[in-house]
Amino acid sequence: MKKGYCDLHPRVSDPFGRSGEIKDGVYIPFKFGYVNHNDVFVIPPIFDDAEEFSECIAPGHGPLAFVKFNGKTGIIKPDGTYFINPIFDAIRNFSEGFAAFKIKWDEFEGEWGYLKPDGAYLVPAVFVIAENFKNGYAKVKTSDNAKLFVQNDGSRILKSFDEIADSIINESDFDDENIVGIPFSNKNGYIDIEGRWYDEIPKLKTN
């Protein structure tokens, strides 16, 4: 890491408050850039909004920062270049190598998908709910209320969720044997990643 990268901080383009106002009938918008410890801009103030640099956005890829440009969200590196181009309406932190992103199709609604660190799609924006990856799976919900899991290769499992209570999405996680305990038809039981139901937890596999 180059010295000073963690010292970069977002700063509005005009610290004297002249931007964000109407001057001579012209609106001067706020723009954000990044200054160093000497309060000198090292990333020009071209962004609609800018957040602090963090190592937590994409672990293992160094400090990064969320920015907005022309109303869209992206992620920049400390040298000012884009890690993720600003073409999304929302991006979450990367989790297990993937980040949920949102693309709106009207003012209020949109759909979620998942990004790889190189900006390619793991899954395009097709979900109304998309949670972060955990233990190799991400919980999602489609516009027709199908509840399932996305795997880290982009494939989807557990497609037959019609009678499974909502808590499968909100509370339950797969254990090491890929078995999850859930409420189902007013009783508790277990389901595996192929969607097979068990009244009792199945015996663990032995060699």
C-alpha positions as CSV (number, residue, x, y, z in Angstrom):
1,M,0.0,0.0,0.0
2,K,1.4,3.4,-1.0
3,K,1.9,5.9,1.8
4,G,-1.0,8.3,2.2
5,Y,-3.7,6.2,0.6
6,C,-5.5,5.8,3.9
7,D,-5.2,9.5,4.5
8,L,-7.5,10.3,1.6
9,H,-10.9,11.8,2.6
10,P,-13.9,12.9,0.6
11,R,-14.3,16.6,0.4
12,V,-16.9,18.9,-1.2
13,S,-15.6,20.9,-4.2
14,D,-16.2,24.3,-2.6
15,P,-15.5,24.4,1.2
16,F,-16.8,27.9,1.3
17,G,-20.4,26.9,0.6
18,R,-20.8,28.6,-2.8
19,S,-21.7,25.3,-4.5
20,G,-25.1,23.8,-4.0
21,E,-26.7,27.2,-4.4
22,I,-28.2,29.3,-7.2
23,K,-25.8,32.0,-8.4
24,D,-27.1,34.4,-11.1
25,G,-29.8,32.0,-11.9
26,V,-27.5,29.1,-12.3
27,Y,-27.4,26.1,-10.0
28,I,-23.9,25.2,-8.9
29,P,-24.0,21.5,-7.8
30,F,-21.9,20.1,-5.0
31,K,-19.2,17.8,-6.3
32,F,-17.0,15.6,-4.2
33,G,-13.4,14.5,-4.5
34,Y,-10.6,13.3,-2.2
35,V,-8.0,15.3,-0.4
36,N,-4.8,14.2,1.3
37,H,-3.6,15.2,4.8
38,N,-2.5,18.6,3.4
39,D,-6.1,19.3,2.3
40,V,-5.1,19.1,-1.4
41,F,-7.3,17.4,-3.9
42,V,-5.6,14.3,-5.2
43,I,-8.8,12.8,-6.8
44,P,-10.6,15.6,-8.5
45,P,-14.1,16.7,-7.3
46,I,-16.2,15.1,-10.0
47,F,-18.5,12.9,-7.9
48,D,-22.1,13.4,-6.8
49,D,-21.3,11.8,-3.6
50,A,-18.2,10.0,-2.1
51,E,-17.6,7.8,1.0
52,E,-14.5,7.1,3.0
53,F,-11.9,4.5,1.7
54,S,-12.2,1.2,3.5
55,E,-10.5,-2.2,3.4
56,C,-13.9,-3.9,4.0
57,I,-15.6,-3.1,0.7
58,A,-13.8,-6.0,-1.1
59,P,-11.5,-7.8,1.3
60,G,-8.1,-8.6,-0.2
61,H,-8.3,-5.8,-2.8
62,G,-7.0,-3.0,-0.7
63,P,-8.7,0.2,0.3
64,L,-11.7,1.2,-1.9
65,A,-14.5,3.7,-1.7
66,F,-18.1,4.0,-2.9
67,V,-18.8,7.0,-5.2
68,K,-21.7,8.3,-7.2
69,F,-21.2,9.7,-10.7
70,N,-24.1,11.0,-12.8
71,G,-26.5,9.5,-10.3
72,K,-25.0,5.9,-10.4
73,T,-22.9,4.1,-7.9
74,G,-19.4,2.7,-8.5
75,I,-16.3,1.9,-6.5
76,I,-12.9,3.6,-6.9
77,K,-9.3,2.8,-6.0
78,P,-7.0,5.2,-4.2
79,D,-5.5,6.3,-7.5
80,G,-8.9,7.5,-8.7
81,T,-9.5,4.7,-11.2
82,Y,-12.6,2.6,-11.0
83,F,-12.7,-0.8,-9.4
84,I,-16.3,-1.1,-10.4
85,N,-17.7,1.3,-13.0
86,P,-20.6,3.6,-11.9
87,I,-23.5,1.9,-13.7
88,F,-25.5,0.6,-10.7
89,D,-28.2,2.1,-8.4
90,A,-26.7,0.4,-5.4
91,I,-23.8,-1.9,-4.5
92,R,-23.1,-3.7,-1.3
93,N,-19.8,-4.8,0.2
94,F,-18.3,-7.9,-1.3
95,S,-19.0,-11.0,0.7
96,E,-17.1,-14.3,-0.1
97,G,-16.0,-12.7,-3.3
98,F,-19.3,-11.4,-4.6
99,A,-21.3,-8.2,-4.2
100,A,-25.0,-7.7,-4.5
101,F,-25.9,-4.9,-6.9
102,K,-29.2,-3.2,-7.8
103,I,-30.6,-1.8,-11.0
104,K,-33.8,0.2,-10.8
105,W,-36.4,-0.1,-13.5
106,D,-38.5,2.8,-12.1
107,E,-38.3,5.4,-9.4
108,F,-39.1,3.0,-6.6
109,E,-38.5,-0.6,-7.7
110,G,-35.6,-2.5,-9.0
111,E,-33.9,-5.9,-9.1
112,W,-30.8,-7.3,-7.6
113,G,-27.9,-9.5,-8.9
114,Y,-24.4,-10.3,-8.0
115,L,-21.0,-9.0,-9.2
116,K,-17.6,-10.5,-9.3
117,P,-14.6,-8.3,-8.4
118,D,-13.7,-7.9,-12.1
119,G,-17.1,-6.3,-12.7
120,A,-18.6,-9.3,-14.5
121,Y,-22.0,-10.6,-13.4
122,L,-22.2,-13.8,-11.4
123,V,-26.0,-13.5,-11.8
124,P,-27.7,-10.6,-13.6
125,A,-30.3,-8.4,-11.8
126,V,-33.3,-10.8,-11.6
127,F,-34.1,-10.9,-7.8
128,V,-36.3,-8.7,-5.7
129,I,-34.3,-9.7,-2.6
130,A,-30.6,-10.7,-2.6
131,E,-28.7,-11.3,0.6
132,N,-25.0,-11.5,1.1
133,F,-23.1,-14.7,0.5
134,K,-22.5,-16.9,3.6
135,N,-20.9,-20.3,3.6
136,G,-21.1,-20.5,-0.2
137,Y,-24.8,-19.6,-0.5
138,A,-26.8,-16.4,-0.9
139,K,-30.5,-16.2,-0.1
140,V,-32.7,-14.7,-2.8
141,K,-36.3,-14.2,-3.8
142,T,-37.7,-13.7,-7.3
143,S,-40.5,-11.4,-8.5
144,D,-42.9,-14.4,-8.6
145,N,-42.1,-15.1,-4.9
146,A,-39.8,-18.1,-5.6
147,K,-37.4,-18.4,-2.7
148,L,-34.1,-20.1,-3.3
149,F,-30.4,-20.0,-2.8
150,V,-27.7,-18.9,-5.3
151,Q,-24.4,-20.9,-5.2
152,N,-21.0,-19.3,-5.7
153,D,-20.9,-20.7,-9.3
154,G,-24.1,-18.7,-10.1
155,S,-26.4,-21.8,-10.1
156,R,-29.6,-21.8,-8.1
157,I,-30.9,-24.5,-5.7
158,L,-34.0,-25.2,-3.7
159,K,-36.4,-24.1,-6.3
160,S,-39.5,-25.8,-4.7
161,F,-40.2,-23.3,-1.9
162,D,-44.0,-22.8,-2.3
163,E,-44.9,-24.3,1.1
164,I,-41.8,-23.4,3.0
165,A,-42.1,-20.7,5.7
166,D,-40.4,-17.3,5.2
167,S,-38.0,-18.1,8.0
168,I,-35.9,-20.2,5.6
169,I,-34.8,-17.0,4.0
170,N,-34.4,-15.0,7.2
171,E,-33.2,-17.3,9.9
172,S,-31.9,-20.7,8.7
173,D,-28.5,-21.6,7.3
174,F,-27.0,-24.8,5.9
175,D,-24.8,-26.7,8.2
176,D,-21.6,-28.6,7.3
177,E,-23.7,-31.5,5.9
178,N,-25.8,-29.2,3.7
179,I,-28.9,-29.8,5.9
180,V,-31.1,-27.0,7.2
181,G,-33.7,-27.2,9.9
182,I,-37.0,-25.3,9.0
183,P,-40.6,-25.0,9.9
184,F,-42.7,-26.7,7.2
185,S,-46.5,-27.3,7.1
186,N,-46.8,-26.4,10.8
187,K,-44.1,-28.7,11.9
188,N,-40.3,-28.7,12.2
189,G,-38.1,-30.7,9.9
190,Y,-35.1,-30.7,7.7
191,I,-34.3,-30.1,4.0
192,D,-31.2,-30.7,2.0
193,I,-29.8,-28.7,-0.9
194,E,-31.7,-30.8,-3.4
195,G,-35.0,-30.0,-1.7
196,R,-35.6,-33.4,-0.1
197,W,-37.6,-33.3,3.2
198,Y,-36.7,-35.2,6.4
199,D,-38.9,-35.5,9.5
200,E,-35.7,-36.2,11.5
201,I,-32.2,-35.1,10.8
202,P,-30.5,-37.7,8.6
203,K,-27.5,-39.6,9.8
204,L,-24.2,-38.0,8.9
205,K,-22.3,-39.6,6.1
206,T,-19.5,-41.9,7.1
207,N,-16.6,-43.2,5.0
